[in-house]
Amino acid sequence: MKRSKTLFIVEVGMMTGLAYLLDLLASFLSLRLWPQGGSISIAMVPIFIMSFRWGLKGGLFTGFLLGLLQITLGPAYVVHPVQAFLDYFVAFTVVGLAGVVHQSIQKLDIITQKKRLLSFVFLGAFIASLARYITHTIAGFVFFAEAGSTKAQALLFSAIYNGTYMLPAFIISALICYFILNTTKQRFLTKPY
């Protein structure tokens, strides 16, 4: 049991660091085309992997730590405390909701059930990405309303703005996760206890 807890903590730390580096890489490769924050980044991939491997606790904890790293080490785009809390702590924590399909993925025979694996990976990634999108949209509403837009304009602009990077980030991240899980087979998903 102690080995499992140690393994969990080590994997959370490694995947949080990897997610942070992947997000930084997106900024270096000029994938941060959005002036008020947001990028087409694959930083969700390590959080999804932790969610599929360890369930909600692994995904939520890894996502929370990524948000903490982003707000403390940067790059963080903050104009209002509520926006900062939502954009970093909540938005990345909810990426761990991909863990709702953890049990279903763990039960699969990945070698013979590739279509079911694809379905569960995309379902988990969709749920998590939608929750993150909603959180960013609410944070963007606060951001744009603070900048002087009407409430309707702020909500509409935030929904469109956040959708332009969240949709590609969701699709790319889900495909990468499927590829990783499909090529590593059961060894990757099976936790040593």
Buried (B, 14 or more C-beta within 10 A) or exposed (E): EEEEEEBBEEBBEEBBBBBBEBBBBBEEEEBBEBEBBBBBBBBBBBBBBBBBBBBBBBBBBBBBBBBBBBBEEEEBBEBBEBBBBBBBBBBBBBBBBBBBBBEBBBEBEBEEBBEBBBBBBBBBBBBBBBBBBBBBBBBBBBBBBEEEBEEEEBBBBBBEBBBEBBEBBBBBBBBBBBEBBBEEEEEBBEBEE
